[in-house]
Amino acid sequence: MANNDDQFKKVVSHAKEYGYIFASSEIYDGLSAVYDYAQNGAELKKNIREYWWRSMVYMHQNIVGIDAAILMHPTTWKASGHVDAFNDPLIDNKDSKKRYRADVLVEDYAEKLEQKAQKEIAKAQKRFGEAFDEAQFVTTNPRVLRYRGEAKAAVERLARSLEKEDLADVKALIEELDIADPETGSKNWTEVRQFNLMFGTKLGASAESATDLYLRPETAQGIFVNFLNVQKTGRMKIPFGIAQTGKAFRNEIVARQFIFRMREFEQMEMQFFVRPGEELKWYEYWKETRLKWHLSLGMGKENYRFHDHEKLAHYANAAADIEFNFPFGFKELEGIHSRTDFDLKAHEQYSGKKLQFYDPELQENYVPYVVETSIGLDRMFLAVLSNSLEEETLDDGNTRTVLKLPAILAPVKAAVLPLVKKDGLPEIAQEIIDELQWEHNVVYDEKDAVGRRYRRQDAAGTPFCITVDHQTLDDQTVTLRHRDSMEQERLPISELGSKISEAVSYKTWLA
């Protein structure tokens, strides 16, 4: 997919035009970096969540799901380190008065260098054709080596400086790399400083007696504090996992790129509890398993890559991101982290309660280690939407806009269209809907010529159109049109349900 602003602008406007995403409280000019999921968006989001939940909870006998509250005892966030260390390094441009995340400026600089390297590789591929040896080219071509070397050096230095909390060096790095304000080109920067991202709120009837609380900045802690409750009531044996999906809140100063980085967002997380010493084996297992889940949706293997972290969080001994090729380049979609026993130990210390597991095989108590998989539901939504939107030139020279959503995720599975609004055709169409709606989300559409209705459903992402015509009156058959291929087949009304069910079944996609 073209890595450009035009494609991204098309995605954003398509999302509004076809009822996927609206700006929050738009009649009051909206709220920066807060969005509402519209009628189709709510369905797509629900379907992604369900696709994750089924593969994570139903397909693993040793994983269960919970739904913890958004508000938690404030000491939770002291124990987890969020009160003291949940910060972003920010830098202001003195001329444009714009504020940026310093680490993102450096990472974007490195990504641009990687794109230059990719251009060199593509040029050489064109020049040498079949004889092109990419592996040899990238290890010997001086330009590719220079671009990649500079990118690596910048990211590694950034990681070292942030680890040492040497914010002066982060600023020095931005100046040495000659990084300019992306909007104005100015290089007049302030110092870098840390900013805490948690939203505060109050609990209580009066201001004097109110308790200071936070809106949770992640969903993981709700799992950790319930570790023992779930283990005992579910009679879980290690290794086992606890999954949950839910809202989290971050006071992102530099929220941008549509729903990629928002202040109110949804996470899908699973914490997998393992024996100490076995965490890296499971870390590799979950890296592989999660990538397979992504690939099951058929959005192109070339659009995913692993990025191993240079800078590890204070609690991790291994961490990697699954990055996706968004219209604005490769960015983090999911994180897989080996969190050691940091979280449970911290909650033990702050709560004074034991959070341990008695292992009957080893005949000993221990605090389990944790491997986490954490994916942003909104980012996954954006990945699916942006990857699916295509402009196609047809054989007759016309173009069509089509949203090639994976059928299992599509908001509406089929549209039922009577060819004309008379002769009993609308009544048959309605009977088909009455039957199909027990299993699937289906819609009725009778406005405009049938060709225009097809185009409308293509752009909305509906995988099937069912056309009821005069032949239906004679033999009870209808035309089933496939969105992606535009092929049409004639089949009995009685076979519609099983045909659609097969195309959108979890077994078909996940197996």
C-alpha positions as CSV (number, residue, x, y, z in Angstrom):
1,M,0.0,0.0,0.0
2,A,1.3,3.4,-0.9
3,N,3.0,5.0,2.1
4,N,1.5,8.4,1.8
5,D,-0.7,11.1,3.3
6,D,-3.3,10.8,0.5
7,Q,-4.1,7.2,1.3
8,F,-4.4,8.2,5.0
9,K,-6.7,11.1,4.3
10,K,-8.9,8.8,2.2
11,V,-9.2,6.4,5.1
12,V,-10.2,9.2,7.5
13,S,-12.8,10.6,5.2
14,H,-14.1,7.1,4.3
15,A,-14.5,6.2,7.9
16,K,-16.8,9.2,8.4
17,E,-18.7,8.9,5.2
18,Y,-19.6,5.2,5.7
19,G,-20.5,5.3,9.3
20,Y,-17.4,4.0,10.9
21,I,-15.9,6.8,13.0
22,F,-17.1,10.3,14.0
23,A,-15.3,13.0,15.9
24,S,-16.6,13.0,19.5
25,S,-19.3,15.6,20.3
26,E,-18.8,17.0,16.8
27,I,-21.7,19.5,17.0
28,Y,-19.5,21.3,19.7
29,D,-16.5,21.2,17.3
30,G,-15.3,17.9,18.8
31,L,-12.6,17.1,21.4
32,S,-9.0,16.6,20.3
33,A,-8.0,12.9,20.0
34,V,-11.3,11.5,21.2
35,Y,-13.6,9.7,18.7
36,D,-16.9,7.9,18.6
37,Y,-17.5,4.6,16.8
38,A,-20.5,4.9,14.5
39,Q,-23.0,2.3,13.5
40,N,-20.6,0.3,11.3
41,G,-17.6,1.1,13.5
42,A,-19.2,-0.3,16.6
43,E,-19.9,-3.6,14.7
44,L,-16.4,-3.8,13.3
45,K,-14.9,-3.1,16.7
46,K,-17.1,-5.7,18.4
47,N,-16.1,-8.3,15.7
48,I,-12.4,-7.7,16.2
49,R,-12.8,-8.0,19.9
50,E,-14.7,-11.2,19.5
51,Y,-12.2,-12.6,17.1
52,W,-9.4,-12.0,19.7
53,W,-11.5,-13.3,22.6
54,R,-12.4,-16.5,20.9
55,S,-8.9,-17.3,19.8
56,M,-7.4,-16.3,23.2
57,V,-10.0,-17.7,25.7
58,Y,-12.0,-20.4,23.8
59,M,-9.1,-21.9,22.0
60,H,-6.9,-22.2,25.1
61,Q,-8.2,-24.4,27.9
62,N,-5.8,-22.8,30.4
63,I,-6.9,-19.2,29.7
64,V,-9.9,-17.5,31.2
65,G,-11.3,-14.0,30.8
66,I,-12.3,-11.3,33.4
67,D,-13.7,-7.8,33.2
68,A,-12.1,-5.6,35.9
69,A,-13.3,-2.1,36.9
70,I,-11.8,1.0,35.4
71,L,-11.5,2.6,38.9
72,M,-9.0,0.9,41.2
73,H,-7.6,1.6,44.7
74,P,-5.0,4.4,44.3
75,T,-2.2,2.3,45.8
76,T,-2.5,0.0,42.8
77,W,-0.8,2.7,40.7
78,K,1.9,3.4,43.3
79,A,2.8,-0.3,43.3
80,S,2.8,-0.6,39.5
81,G,5.2,2.3,39.2
82,H,2.7,4.5,37.2
83,V,2.6,7.3,39.8
84,D,6.4,7.8,39.7
85,A,7.4,6.6,36.3
86,F,4.5,6.7,33.8
87,N,6.0,9.6,31.8
88,D,6.6,10.7,28.3
89,P,9.6,12.8,27.3
90,L,8.2,16.0,25.7
91,I,9.8,18.8,23.8
92,D,8.3,22.1,22.5
93,N,9.2,24.0,19.4
94,K,9.7,27.7,20.4
95,D,8.6,29.1,17.0
96,S,5.5,26.9,16.2
97,K,4.5,26.5,19.9
98,K,3.8,22.8,19.0
99,R,4.6,20.0,21.5
100,Y,6.1,16.7,20.5
101,R,7.2,13.5,22.1
102,A,11.0,13.6,21.8
103,D,11.3,9.8,21.4
104,V,8.8,9.8,18.6
105,L,10.7,12.5,16.7
106,V,13.8,10.3,16.8
107,E,11.9,7.2,15.9
108,D,10.3,8.9,12.9
109,Y,13.7,10.1,11.8
110,A,15.0,6.5,11.9
111,E,11.9,5.3,10.0
112,K,12.6,7.8,7.2
113,L,16.1,6.5,6.9
114,E,14.7,2.9,6.7
115,Q,12.3,4.1,3.9
116,K,15.3,5.5,2.0
117,A,17.1,2.2,2.3
118,Q,13.9,0.4,1.1
119,K,13.9,2.7,-2.0
120,E,17.5,1.8,-2.8
121,I,16.6,-1.9,-2.5
122,A,13.5,-1.4,-4.8
123,K,15.6,0.4,-7.4
124,A,18.2,-2.3,-7.5
125,Q,15.5,-5.0,-7.7
126,K,14.1,-3.2,-10.8
127,R,17.6,-3.0,-12.3
128,F,18.7,-6.6,-11.8
129,G,15.3,-8.4,-12.1
130,E,15.5,-12.1,-11.5
131,A,19.2,-12.0,-10.8
132,F,18.8,-9.7,-7.8
133,D,20.2,-11.1,-4.5
134,E,18.6,-9.0,-1.8
135,A,20.5,-10.6,1.1
136,Q,23.9,-9.7,-0.6
137,F,22.8,-6.3,-1.6
138,V,21.7,-5.1,1.8
139,T,25.0,-6.3,3.4
140,T,27.3,-4.7,0.7
141,N,25.6,-1.6,-0.7
142,P,27.2,1.5,0.9
143,R,24.0,3.6,0.8
144,V,21.8,1.0,2.5
145,L,24.5,0.3,5.1
146,R,24.8,4.0,5.8
147,Y,21.1,4.6,6.1
148,R,20.5,1.6,8.3
149,G,23.6,2.3,10.4
150,E,22.6,5.9,11.1
151,A,19.0,4.8,12.0
152,K,20.3,2.1,14.4
153,A,22.8,4.5,16.1
154,A,20.1,7.1,16.7
155,V,17.6,4.6,18.2
156,E,20.3,3.0,20.4
157,R,21.5,6.3,21.7
158,L,17.9,7.4,22.4
159,A,17.3,4.2,24.4
160,R,20.5,4.6,26.4
161,S,19.7,8.3,27.2
162,L,16.1,7.5,28.3
163,E,17.3,4.6,30.4
164,K,19.7,6.9,32.3
165,E,17.0,9.6,32.3
166,D,19.6,11.9,30.6
167,L,17.0,14.2,29.0
168,A,19.7,16.8,28.0
169,D,21.3,14.2,25.8
170,V,17.9,13.4,24.2
171,K,17.7,17.1,23.2
172,A,21.4,17.1,22.0
173,L,20.5,14.0,19.8
174,I,17.6,15.8,18.3
175,E,19.8,18.8,17.5
176,E,22.7,16.7,16.1
177,L,20.3,14.8,13.8
178,D,19.1,18.2,12.6
179,I,15.4,17.2,13.3
180,A,13.0,20.0,12.4
181,D,9.4,20.6,13.5
182,P,7.4,18.4,11.1
183,E,4.9,21.2,10.5
184,T,7.0,24.3,10.2
185,G,10.6,23.2,9.7
186,S,11.8,25.2,12.7
187,K,14.7,23.7,14.7
188,N,14.3,26.0,17.7
189,W,13.7,23.5,20.5
190,T,13.1,23.8,24.3
191,E,14.6,21.4,26.8
192,V,13.1,17.9,27.1
193,R,11.0,17.2,30.2
194,Q,8.9,14.4,31.6
195,F,5.1,14.6,31.8
196,N,2.9,12.1,33.6
197,L,0.1,10.6,31.5
198,M,-2.5,9.6,34.1
199,F,-5.9,11.2,34.3
200,G,-6.8,12.1,37.9
201,T,-10.4,12.0,39.3
202,K,-12.1,12.2,42.7
203,L,-14.2,9.7,44.6
204,G,-16.5,11.0,47.4
205,A,-19.3,13.3,48.2
206,S,-17.4,16.4,49.4
207,A,-14.2,18.0,48.2
208,E,-12.7,17.8,51.7
209,S,-13.2,14.0,52.2
210,A,-12.7,13.0,48.5
211,T,-10.1,10.4,47.6
212,D,-7.8,11.1,44.7
213,L,-8.2,8.3,42.1
214,Y,-6.9,7.7,38.6
215,L,-8.6,6.4,35.4
216,R,-6.6,3.3,34.7
217,P,-3.8,3.9,32.1
218,E,-3.7,0.2,31.2
219,T,-5.9,-2.9,31.9
220,A,-3.1,-5.2,33.1
221,Q,-3.2,-4.2,36.8
222,G,-6.8,-5.4,37.1
223,I,-5.6,-8.8,36.1
224,F,-2.6,-8.8,38.6
225,V,-4.6,-7.8,41.6
226,N,-7.1,-10.6,40.8
227,F,-4.5,-13.2,40.2
228,L,-5.2,-15.2,43.3
229,N,-9.0,-14.8,43.1
230,V,-9.0,-16.3,39.6
231,Q,-6.4,-19.0,40.4
232,K,-8.3,-20.3,43.4
233,T,-11.9,-20.1,42.1
234,G,-11.0,-21.4,38.7
235,R,-8.7,-24.1,40.2
236,M,-6.0,-23.0,37.6
237,K,-2.7,-24.7,37.4
238,I,0.5,-23.0,36.1
239,P,1.0,-22.2,33.3
240,F,-2.3,-20.3,32.9
241,G,-3.5,-17.0,31.5
242,I,-6.1,-14.3,32.3
243,A,-7.4,-12.2,29.5
244,Q,-9.5,-9.0,29.4
245,T,-10.6,-6.3,27.1
246,G,-11.5,-2.8,28.2
247,K,-11.1,0.9,28.2
248,A,-7.9,2.7,29.3
249,F,-7.1,6.4,29.5
250,R,-3.9,8.4,28.9
251,N,-3.5,12.1,28.9
252,E,-1.6,12.0,25.6
253,I,-0.2,15.5,24.9
254,V,0.7,14.6,21.3
255,A,-2.3,12.5,20.3
256,R,-2.3,12.3,16.5
257,Q,-2.8,10.1,13.4
258,F,-6.5,9.7,13.9
259,I,-7.4,6.8,16.2
260,F,-3.8,5.5,16.3
261,R,-3.1,7.4,19.5
262,M,-6.1,8.5,21.6
263,R,-6.8,9.7,25.1
264,E,-9.6,7.1,25.6
265,F,-8.9,3.8,24.0
266,E,-9.5,0.0,24.3
267,Q,-6.9,-2.7,25.0
268,M,-7.0,-6.5,24.6
269,E,-4.5,-8.0,27.0
270,M,-3.6,-11.4,28.3
271,Q,-1.2,-12.1,31.2
272,F,0.2,-15.6,31.1
273,F,1.6,-16.9,34.5
274,V,4.5,-19.3,34.3
275,R,7.2,-20.9,36.4
276,P,10.3,-18.7,37.0
277,G,12.9,-19.7,34.5
278,E,10.4,-20.8,31.8
279,E,9.3,-17.3,30.9
280,L,11.6,-16.9,27.8
281,K,10.3,-20.2,26.3
282,W,6.7,-18.9,26.7
283,Y,7.7,-15.5,25.4
284,E,8.9,-17.1,22.1
285,Y,5.7,-19.2,22.1
286,W,3.4,-16.1,22.4
287,K,5.4,-14.1,19.8
288,E,4.8,-16.9,17.3
289,T,1.2,-17.5,18.3
290,R,0.2,-13.8,18.2
291,L,1.7,-13.3,14.7
292,K,-0.2,-16.4,13.5
293,W,-3.4,-14.8,14.7
294,H,-2.7,-11.6,12.8
295,L,-1.8,-13.5,9.6
296,S,-5.1,-15.5,9.9
297,L,-6.9,-12.4,8.7
298,G,-5.1,-12.5,5.4
299,M,-3.9,-8.8,5.5
300,G,-0.5,-9.7,3.9
301,K,2.6,-11.1,5.6
302,E,4.7,-8.3,4.2
303,N,2.7,-5.8,6.3
304,Y,4.0,-7.2,9.6
305,R,7.4,-7.2,11.3
306,F,8.8,-7.8,14.7
307,H,10.7,-5.0,16.4
308,D,12.8,-6.1,19.4
309,H,13.1,-3.4,22.1
310,E,16.5,-1.8,22.6
311,K,15.2,-0.1,25.8
312,L,13.5,-2.5,28.1
313,A,11.0,-1.3,30.7
314,H,12.4,-1.6,34.3
315,Y,10.3,-4.7,34.9
316,A,11.0,-6.6,31.6
317,N,13.7,-9.1,30.6
318,A,12.5,-9.3,26.9
319,A,10.1,-7.3,24.8
320,A,9.1,-7.1,21.2
321,D,6.4,-5.3,19.2
322,I,4.5,-6.7,16.2
323,E,4.5,-3.7,13.9
324,F,2.1,-3.1,11.1
325,N,2.5,-1.2,7.9
326,F,0.0,1.7,8.4
327,P,-0.4,4.4,5.7
328,F,2.1,6.4,7.7
329,G,4.7,3.6,8.0
330,F,5.4,0.7,10.2
331,K,4.2,1.3,13.8
332,E,3.5,-0.7,16.9
333,L,0.3,-2.8,16.8
334,E,0.9,-5.3,19.6
335,G,3.4,-5.8,22.4
336,I,4.7,-9.1,23.8
337,H,6.6,-8.6,27.0
338,S,8.3,-10.9,29.5
339,R,7.4,-8.9,32.7
340,T,9.3,-11.3,35.2
341,D,7.7,-11.3,38.7
342,F,7.8,-7.5,39.0
343,D,4.0,-6.8,39.2
344,L,2.9,-9.6,41.6
345,K,6.0,-8.9,43.9
346,A,5.2,-5.1,43.9
347,H,1.5,-5.8,44.8
348,E,2.6,-8.2,47.5
349,Q,4.8,-5.6,49.0
350,Y,2.3,-2.7,48.9
351,S,-0.8,-4.8,49.9
352,G,0.9,-7.0,52.5
353,K,-1.0,-10.0,51.0
354,K,0.8,-13.1,49.5
355,L,0.3,-13.5,45.8
356,Q,1.9,-16.9,45.3
357,F,1.2,-20.2,43.7
358,Y,1.8,-23.6,45.4
359,D,3.2,-25.8,42.7
360,P,2.3,-29.5,43.6
361,E,4.9,-30.9,41.2
362,L,7.8,-28.9,42.6
363,Q,6.2,-28.9,46.1
364,E,7.0,-25.2,46.7
365,N,5.4,-21.8,46.7
366,Y,6.6,-19.1,44.3
367,V,5.6,-15.8,42.8
368,P,4.9,-16.7,39.1
369,Y,6.6,-14.9,36.2
370,V,4.4,-13.2,33.6
371,V,4.4,-13.1,29.8
372,E,2.1,-10.4,28.5
373,T,0.4,-9.9,25.1
374,S,-1.2,-6.5,24.7
375,I,-2.9,-5.2,21.6
376,G,-4.7,-1.9,21.1
377,L,-8.2,-2.6,19.7
378,D,-8.4,0.9,18.1
379,R,-5.0,0.4,16.4
380,M,-6.2,-3.0,15.2
381,F,-9.3,-1.3,13.8
382,L,-7.2,1.2,12.0
383,A,-4.9,-1.5,10.6
384,V,-7.9,-3.4,9.3
385,L,-9.7,-0.4,7.9
386,S,-6.6,1.2,6.2
387,N,-5.4,-2.1,4.7
388,S,-8.9,-2.9,3.3
389,L,-9.6,0.4,1.5
390,E,-8.9,0.1,-2.2
391,E,-9.6,2.0,-5.4
392,E,-10.0,-0.5,-8.2
393,T,-10.0,0.1,-12.0
394,L,-12.4,-2.3,-13.6
395,D,-12.3,-4.0,-17.0
396,D,-14.7,-1.4,-18.5
397,G,-12.4,1.5,-17.4
398,N,-14.7,2.6,-14.5
399,T,-13.3,2.7,-10.9
400,R,-14.9,1.4,-7.7
401,T,-14.1,2.1,-4.1
402,V,-14.1,-1.1,-2.2
403,L,-13.5,-1.9,1.5
404,K,-12.1,-5.5,1.4
405,L,-12.6,-6.2,5.1
406,P,-12.0,-9.8,6.2
407,A,-15.5,-11.2,5.9
408,I,-15.5,-12.5,9.5
409,L,-14.9,-8.9,10.7
410,A,-17.3,-7.1,8.3
411,P,-20.1,-5.2,10.1
412,V,-22.8,-6.3,7.8
413,K,-22.5,-9.8,6.3
414,A,-25.0,-9.5,3.5
415,A,-27.3,-6.9,1.9
416,V,-30.6,-8.2,0.4
417,L,-31.7,-6.2,-2.7
418,P,-35.0,-6.6,-4.5
419,L,-34.4,-5.8,-8.2
420,V,-37.5,-3.6,-8.3
421,K,-39.9,-2.3,-5.6
422,K,-42.9,-4.2,-6.9
423,D,-44.2,-7.6,-8.1
424,G,-43.8,-9.2,-4.6
425,L,-39.9,-9.0,-4.8
426,P,-39.6,-6.7,-1.6
427,E,-41.7,-9.3,0.3
428,I,-39.4,-12.2,-0.7
429,A,-36.4,-10.1,0.2
430,Q,-37.9,-9.4,3.7
431,E,-38.5,-13.1,4.2
432,I,-34.8,-13.8,3.4
433,I,-33.8,-11.2,6.0
434,D,-36.2,-12.6,8.6
435,E,-34.4,-16.0,8.2
436,L,-30.8,-14.8,8.0
437,Q,-30.9,-12.3,10.8
438,W,-31.0,-15.1,13.4
439,E,-27.3,-15.8,12.6
440,H,-26.0,-12.7,10.8
441,N,-26.2,-8.9,10.7
442,V,-28.0,-8.3,7.4
443,V,-29.6,-5.2,5.8
444,Y,-32.3,-4.4,3.3
445,D,-31.5,-1.9,0.5
446,E,-34.0,-1.0,-2.3
447,K,-33.0,2.6,-3.3
448,D,-31.3,3.3,-6.7
449,A,-30.4,1.0,-9.6
450,V,-29.0,-2.3,-8.5
451,G,-25.5,-1.5,-9.8
452,R,-25.3,1.6,-7.6
453,R,-26.5,-0.4,-4.6
454,Y,-23.6,-2.9,-5.3
455,R,-21.1,0.0,-5.3
456,R,-22.5,1.4,-2.1
457,Q,-22.2,-2.0,-0.3
458,D,-18.7,-2.5,-1.7
459,A,-17.6,0.8,-0.2
460,A,-19.3,-0.1,3.1
461,G,-17.4,-3.4,3.2
462,T,-20.4,-5.8,2.9
463,P,-19.0,-9.2,1.6
464,F,-22.3,-10.4,0.0
465,C,-25.2,-9.0,-1.9
466,I,-28.3,-11.1,-2.5
467,T,-30.5,-10.0,-5.4
468,V,-34.1,-11.0,-5.6
469,D,-35.4,-10.8,-9.2
470,H,-38.4,-12.1,-11.3
471,Q,-36.8,-15.6,-11.7
472,T,-36.9,-15.9,-7.9
473,L,-40.7,-16.0,-8.2
474,D,-40.5,-19.0,-10.5
475,D,-37.8,-21.2,-8.9
476,Q,-36.9,-19.7,-5.4
477,T,-33.3,-19.0,-6.5
478,V,-31.4,-15.7,-6.0
479,T,-28.1,-14.1,-7.2
480,L,-25.3,-14.1,-4.7
481,R,-22.7,-11.5,-5.5
482,H,-19.2,-11.6,-4.0
483,R,-17.7,-8.3,-3.0
484,D,-14.0,-9.0,-3.7
485,S,-14.3,-10.8,-7.1
486,M,-17.7,-9.3,-8.1
487,E,-18.6,-12.8,-9.3
488,Q,-22.2,-13.8,-9.2
489,E,-23.7,-17.2,-8.6
490,R,-27.3,-18.4,-8.7
491,L,-28.4,-20.5,-5.8
492,P,-31.6,-21.6,-4.0
493,I,-32.7,-19.4,-1.1
494,S,-32.5,-22.4,1.2
495,E,-28.7,-22.6,0.7
496,L,-28.0,-18.9,1.6
497,G,-27.6,-19.4,5.3
498,S,-25.1,-22.2,5.1
499,K,-23.1,-20.4,2.3
500,I,-22.7,-17.2,4.4
501,S,-22.1,-19.1,7.6
502,E,-19.2,-21.0,6.0
503,A,-17.6,-17.8,4.7
504,V,-17.7,-16.1,8.1
505,S,-17.2,-19.0,10.6
506,Y,-14.5,-18.8,13.2
507,K,-13.3,-22.3,12.3
508,T,-12.8,-21.3,8.6
509,W,-10.7,-18.3,9.7
510,L,-8.9,-19.3,12.8
511,A,-8.1,-22.9,11.9
